[in-house]
Amino acid sequence: MGRRRFRRGEGRWARWALLGILGALGCRGASLSPAPSPSPSIPTPAPAPTPTATSRPETGPALFAAFCEACHPQGGTAPGVGPSLRGVAERHSLDFLRRQIEEGRGDMPGFQDRLTGDEVARLLDYLRTLKGPPAFQRTPAPPEPVAVARGAALFRERCASCHLEGGRQPGVGLGFDPPPPSLVDVLRRHTPAFIARQIREGGGQMPAVGADLSEAQIADLLAYLAALAQEAAP
């Protein structure tokens, strides 16, 4: 009887011992398992800097100073690479001047990709304030008499219908507004490259009267215009 009770107690003790061993092994396994590594934190990108708007000139004189002053000093009234702009809006139509600013001509580059339509309009308003005769003039090179004679014949054929009397008087009554300018001092106001392109391609109210002319014929026309400038010089 006592022996049977002992065996029951022995069995109960064995079960408790087994549970204790298993628990110890479980705790040990847990301590040996590597701790899960924390998830790497993704850095939050810094906000992109707000671009600072480049200030652009707004008024006509400010636009002129920013885009034109380098070639037309002192508002286009002092000698520079470009011609004098005093009275330019009286000698040429606004359409001609607009195309000149946007597309360029002769030695002048175009500004179509740098100026908006409103900015070109403000520039034109400024040019209309530059009244009076040109502030300065150039001195054309003396032409060869033979070239002048050839150029005079070409002028009568291609140009005299609008620029009357060899360019000494502007044509009137032809439906142009303003009338075609006098060409007596055109070589004192513009470079030969500018005039040559004007003859070949036209511009404003002027058609391309010399699109089919050779370089030599253009040179003869320029020689004739240089002779007109010399005759009219004081």
Secondary structure, 3 states (H helix, E strand, C coil): CHHHHHHHHHHHHHHHHHHHHHHHHHHHHHHHCCCCCCCCCCCCCCCCCCCCCCCCCCCHHHHHHHHCCCCCHHHHCCCCCCCCCCCHHHHCCHHHHHHHHHHCECCECCCCCCCCHHHHHHHHHHHCCCCCCCCCCCCCCCCCHHHHHHHHHHHHHHCCCCCCHHHCCCCCCCCCCCCCCCCCCHHHHCCHHHHHHHHHHCECCECCCCCCCCHHHHHHHHHHHHHHHHHHCC
